[in-house]
Amino acid sequence: MVNRQLPSREQSLKLLIEHNCSNYVINHCIAVTNLALDIAEKLQFKGLKIDLQLVEAGAMLHDLGRSETHTVNHSLAGVQIAQKIGLPVSVINIIKRHVGAGITSEEAELLGWPKDNYIPQTLEEKVVCYADKLINHDRVESVEVEIAKLQKQGMFEAAKRVTKLHEEIIGLIGE
């Protein structure tokens, strides 16, 4: 399909549609992409090296696996789809690592996931993950709302990871 090149926004949208993602998921992915690019451009303006094309492709496709499931396992489903259609490893890693501001190896084991690294590593992975945490459906909400939601669900470690990711991104932007 994409021959290991980064898909454009249009190609990414086509992939979401071809894999029967709902309009709800597609609108969410577009909102995450717009916010992620806004954050990435601010980071670039601050002099940080960040691949805007990768941020765009990763953000557009981060929820590709929601075409198969709406559980936390949508990231693994997305990885399988992305591998099958030949997406670059850089996009696959964004899909793999965007859930819950990252999933620790202990959490992955409890979920029955393959042994792997599910914590965002690169700046691009972190930006997409962070933008995803700030988008509720297709609207931006404060990080405090997301953290409170996680705490209410008893997901205290995820709430800490979101807080840490927020502090890292805001620290880099300088806001």
C-alpha positions in Angstrom: 0.0 0.0 0.0 2.2 2.8 1.2 5.6 1.2 0.5 7.1 2.2 3.8 6.6 5.9 3.0 4.6 8.1 5.3 1.0 8.3 4.1 -0.4 11.8 3.5 -3.5 13.0 5.4 -5.6 12.1 2.4 -4.1 8.6 2.2 -4.5 8.1 6.0 -8.2 9.2 5.8 -8.7 6.7 2.9 -7.2 3.9 5.1 -9.5 4.7 8.0 -12.5 4.6 5.6 -11.3 1.4 3.9 -10.9 -0.3 7.3 -14.5 0.7 8.2 -13.7 3.1 11.0 -16.8 5.0 12.1 -17.3 8.7 11.5 -16.9 9.1 15.2 -13.4 7.6 15.1 -12.5 9.5 11.9 -13.6 12.8 13.4 -11.6 12.0 16.6 -8.5 11.2 14.5 -8.8 14.5 12.6 -9.1 16.5 15.8 -6.1 14.7 17.4 -4.1 15.4 14.2 -5.0 19.1 14.2 -4.0 19.4 17.9 -0.8 17.3 17.5 0.3 19.4 14.6 -0.3 22.6 16.5 1.8 21.2 19.4 4.5 19.9 17.0 4.7 23.3 15.3 5.2 25.1 18.6 8.0 22.6 19.5 9.6 23.2 16.1 9.3 26.9 16.6 11.2 26.4 19.9 14.0 24.8 17.9 13.2 21.2 18.6 13.6 18.7 15.7 10.3 17.0 15.1 8.9 15.3 12.0 5.6 17.0 11.2 4.7 14.5 8.5 5.2 11.6 10.9 3.1 13.4 13.6 0.3 13.9 11.0 0.4 10.3 9.7 0.6 8.9 13.2 -2.1 11.0 14.6 -4.4 10.3 11.7 -3.9 6.5 12.1 -3.4 6.2 15.9 -6.9 4.7 16.3 -6.9 2.5 13.1 -7.5 -0.5 15.4 -10.9 0.9 16.5 -12.1 -0.5 13.2 -12.0 -3.9 15.1 -12.4 -3.1 18.8 -13.0 -0.2 21.1 -11.2 -1.8 24.1 -7.6 -0.9 25.1 -6.6 -3.7 22.6 -7.4 -1.4 19.7 -3.7 -0.4 19.7 -2.6 -4.0 19.1 -5.3 -4.4 16.5 -4.1 -1.2 14.8 -0.5 -2.5 14.9 -1.6 -5.7 13.1 -3.5 -3.8 10.4 -0.6 -1.3 10.0 1.9 -4.1 9.6 -0.4 -5.9 7.1 -0.7 -2.8 4.9 3.0 -2.0 5.1 3.1 1.2 7.1 6.5 2.4 8.3 7.7 1.3 11.7 7.6 4.9 12.9 3.8 5.1 12.4 3.3 1.6 13.8 5.2 2.6 17.0 2.8 5.6 17.4 -0.2 3.3 17.1 1.4 0.9 19.5 2.4 3.4 22.2 -0.5 6.0 22.2 -2.8 4.3 24.7 -3.0 5.6 28.3 0.1 7.8 27.9 1.8 4.5 27.5 1.4 1.0 29.0 4.1 -0.4 31.3 5.5 -3.9 30.7 3.6 -5.0 33.9 0.3 -3.6 32.6 0.9 -5.2 29.2 1.5 -8.6 30.8 -1.7 -8.2 32.8 -3.5 -7.4 29.5 -2.0 -10.5 27.9 -0.1 -8.4 25.4 3.2 -9.5 23.8 6.3 -8.5 25.6 7.2 -5.1 24.0 7.7 -1.4 24.8 4.4 0.4 24.9 5.6 3.7 26.4 6.1 6.6 24.0 9.8 7.1 23.2 10.2 9.7 20.5 9.0 13.2 20.5 6.5 12.4 17.7 5.1 9.5 19.7 4.8 11.7 22.8 3.1 14.5 20.9 0.4 12.2 19.4 -0.1 10.5 22.7 -0.5 13.8 24.5 -2.9 15.2 21.8 -5.0 12.1 22.0 -5.3 12.5 25.8 -6.6 16.1 25.3 -9.2 15.3 22.7 -12.6 14.0 24.0 -14.3 12.8 20.9 -13.5 15.7 18.6 -13.1 18.5 21.2 -10.1 19.7 23.2 -10.5 19.4 27.0 -8.1 20.3 29.7 -5.5 17.9 30.9 -7.0 18.2 34.4 -10.3 16.8 33.1 -8.5 13.8 31.6 -6.4 13.2 34.8 -9.6 13.4 37.0 -11.3 10.9 34.7 -8.5 8.4 35.0 -8.3 8.8 38.8 -12.1 8.3 39.0 -11.7 5.0 37.1 -8.9 4.0 39.6 -6.2 4.3 36.9 -3.8 6.2 39.1 -0.6 5.1 37.3 -2.1 6.2 33.9 -3.1 9.5 35.6 0.5 10.0 36.7 1.9 9.2 33.2 -0.5 11.8 31.7 0.6 14.3 34.3 4.3 13.6 33.5 3.7 13.8 29.8 1.8 17.1 30.2 4.7 18.5 32.2 7.2 17.3 29.7 5.4 18.8 26.6 4.5 22.1 28.4 8.1 22.4 29.6 9.4 21.9 26.1 6.9 24.5 24.7 7.7 26.8 27.5 4.1 27.6 28.5 
